[in-house]
Amino acid sequence: MDWIAAPDYWLSRLVVQRGLALIYLLAFLSAIREFPALAGERGLTPAPAFLRAVPSRL
């Protein structure tokens, strides 16, 4: 598996890894920003009201 450690492609690996890390960072920042509106007592689907409406399967 010498192709994994090919020294000729270090710049390509660096660009792909940093680009993917940037995409993940932006996704997590977006999720953190949107989370309060989606969850909680006054979110889109408040958990207590949702759990009361769903029949228990246990």
Residue pairs with C-beta under 8 A, 6 or more apart in sequence:
36 43
37 43
37 44
38 44
39 47
40 46
41 48
